[in-house]
Amino acid sequence: MTRILCWNIAKRKLPWTELLEMDLDVALLQEADAPPSDLTRPVETGPQDYWEPWEEGLYDRGAMIVKLSERVGVEWFRRVFPISVAKHDEIPVSGIGTIAAARVIPAEGEPFIAVSMYA
């Protein structure tokens, strides 16, 4: 069974440490910033341009999907403007940083799409 947590961390750093203390596979985060550099083990957030806000001067946090274990594989979708024709690894979005999506591939079980979003 894949263990998933959804959490609005309000740009706080402590939740990143708490995530590592839980036996989780994937975290769907909202109002997230880059992971702190002093975590006890690395986490995977996908390519930075897949989750960082498009207009950093206007927005300083976003939605993020975080891989926390080796029990799953994660293929992050790139956000593109809604007027784009989406490729197989892209998702059209209109809100800056309000959504992140990824294909989660459990070691056992069927792959599924996970979405982290907030308004």
C-alpha positions in Angstrom: 0.0 0.0 0.0 1.3 3.4 -0.9 1.4 5.9 2.0 0.5 9.5 1.0 0.1 12.7 3.1 -1.5 15.9 1.9 -0.4 19.0 3.9 -0.4 22.8 3.6 2.9 23.6 5.3 2.5 27.3 5.0 6.1 27.8 4.0 7.4 26.4 7.4 10.6 24.4 7.6 9.7 22.1 10.5 7.2 20.1 8.5 10.0 18.9 6.2 11.7 17.3 9.2 8.4 15.8 10.4 7.8 14.3 7.0 11.0 12.3 7.3 9.9 10.9 10.7 6.8 9.4 9.1 6.8 6.2 7.1 5.5 7.9 4.0 6.1 7.3 0.3 4.7 10.6 -1.2 3.8 14.0 0.2 1.4 16.3 -1.6 2.4 19.7 -0.2 0.8 23.2 -0.6 2.5 26.5 0.1 5.8 24.8 0.0 9.2 26.3 -0.7 12.4 24.4 -1.5 13.3 21.7 1.1 15.8 22.9 3.7 19.4 22.0 3.0 19.9 20.5 6.5 17.5 17.6 6.2 18.8 14.3 7.7 18.2 12.6 4.3 17.5 13.8 0.8 14.0 14.0 -0.6 13.1 14.2 -4.3 10.9 17.1 -5.5 11.4 16.7 -9.3 13.0 19.4 -11.5 12.9 22.8 -9.8 11.2 24.5 -12.7 8.3 21.9 -12.3 7.4 23.3 -8.8 8.8 26.8 -8.3 6.4 29.7 -8.8 6.4 31.2 -12.3 6.4 34.8 -11.0 8.7 34.7 -8.0 8.3 38.4 -7.4 4.5 37.8 -6.9 4.5 34.3 -5.3 7.0 32.8 -3.0 5.4 29.3 -2.5 3.7 26.7 -4.5 2.3 23.1 -4.7 4.7 20.3 -4.7 4.8 16.5 -4.9 7.7 15.0 -2.9 9.0 11.4 -3.2 10.0 10.2 0.3 10.8 6.5 -0.2 12.2 4.0 -2.7 8.9 2.0 -2.6 7.6 4.3 -5.4 8.8 5.9 -8.5 7.6 9.4 -9.4 7.3 11.0 -12.8 6.6 14.7 -12.4 4.4 16.6 -14.9 5.7 20.0 -16.1 3.3 22.9 -15.7 2.5 24.7 -18.9 0.3 27.7 -19.7 -3.4 26.7 -20.5 -3.1 27.8 -24.1 -0.4 25.1 -24.7 -0.9 21.7 -26.3 0.2 19.4 -23.5 2.7 16.7 -24.1 2.6 13.4 -22.2 4.6 14.8 -19.3 2.9 18.2 -19.0 -0.3 19.6 -17.4 -1.9 22.9 -18.5 -2.5 25.2 -15.5 -3.8 28.7 -15.2 -2.8 29.5 -11.6 0.8 30.2 -10.8 2.1 27.5 -8.5 -1.4 26.4 -7.4 -1.1 22.8 -8.8 1.5 20.1 -9.1 0.9 16.6 -10.6 2.9 13.4 -11.0 2.5 9.8 -12.0 3.3 7.7 -9.0 4.5 4.1 -9.7 4.4 1.9 -6.7 6.7 -1.1 -6.4 3.5 -3.2 -6.0 0.3 -2.1 -7.5 -1.0 0.0 -10.3 0.5 3.5 -11.2 -1.8 6.5 -10.5 -1.8 10.2 -10.9 -1.3 12.3 -7.7 -2.3 16.0 -7.6 -1.4 18.6 -5.0 -3.3 21.9 -5.3 -4.6 24.8 -3.4 -6.5 28.1 -4.2 
